[in-house]
Amino acid sequence: MARANPIDRFEFERVLWTQGVARVAGVDEAGRGPLAGPVVAAAAILPAKWAESGLPTNSEGLNDSKQLTAVQREKFFTFLTACPEVQFAIAQVWRRAD
């Protein structure tokens, strides 16, 4: 049975797209912070057509990294980085030793 009010996973993107923005990146970070490091940040641009067709079934449950288990994070990482339609970048920063 379908939910009565499904969550619009593209709510914020739709607003920007109507304003003429072509690419909207979702950004997330994980780590202990700049003093305890390292910190990893990533940005991903999902295909706009997914807003109409819906997210692929293997992305069900995609959410903020802090709300996912390690297994879920790895599953989504593997899917998103292997998908040729997804644009992404990853950066890692460590505190420099003085």
Buried (B, 14 or more C-beta within 10 A) or exposed (E): EEEEEEEEBBEEBEEEBEEEEEEBEBEEBEBEEEEEBEBBBBBBBBBBEBBEEEBBEEBEEBEEBEEBEEEBBEBBBEBBEEBEEBBBEEEEEEEEEE
